[in-house]
């Protein structure tokens, strides 16, 4: 749903600056932080609002394990057969096809 946003030049710049400002240290476990996680989950409406989507105060520097745990604990993404690779890109279980976004 938000692939266009996460591949945008603006997001890449903000996330890179944010991770650098946190010295690439996971804010939860102290491991290597590699993902700028939105504390307020983005949806099809707020992703268009730069005060939410590009606000560094709404970000948290997370390692891959903590990011996956965040989504797994809420019963969303990883629990549904969706996870994240080392670069933070969405990956799908081979048993579960990607969800079509008809919005």
Secondary structure as UniProt FT lines:
FT   HELIX           3..6
FT   HELIX           9..21
FT   TURN            22..24
FT   TURN            27..29
FT   STRAND          35..38
FT   TURN            44..45
FT   HELIX           46..48
FT   HELIX           50..53
FT   HELIX           56..58
FT   STRAND          59..62
FT   HELIX           64..73
FT   TURN            74..75
FT   HELIX           77..80
FT   STRAND          82..84
FT   TURN            86..87
FT   STRAND          90..92
FT   TURN            94..95
//
